[in-house]
Amino acid sequence: MVQNHHSTNKVLLVVYKEIKSGASHISFDFDEEADTLYISFEKPQNATDTDILEDGTFLRIRDDKIVGITITNFSQKYQHA
């Protein structure tokens, strides 16, 4: 499967910005059965909106701020990363 580098770069940029901004909470949770990676920048997330990227990655948003990322079919997308 060909990886979508545009979406990957956007996800990595969001994670980088959260780390640089001093985010006090970043957690990763992988659901092996669903093959989905959840990245949360706040606990609880309480997202009110979602931006769906072209590869099925979901940016969880609240008050114009990304509070989480959901990456579906994770192992298929990033097995060669």
C-alpha positions, 0 to 999 in steps of 0.5 A: 500500500502506498503511504499518503505522505501529505497526511503523514506530514500533517499528522507529524506536524500537529504532534510536533506543534503540541510537543513544542507548545508544552502540551501537558498531556499526550497519550497514545492508545493502539486498538489492535483489533480495530487497527486504529491508533488514537493520539490525545492531546487533552484528557478528556478530549471532548472533541466537537468537530472532526476534520477528515484527511484524504487517507481516513485520518481524523483530526479531532477538534474543539474550539479551533484546536486539535485535541486528538488524532485517530488513524484508522488502518494504522498497520497497513498505512505505516508498516514500512515507515 
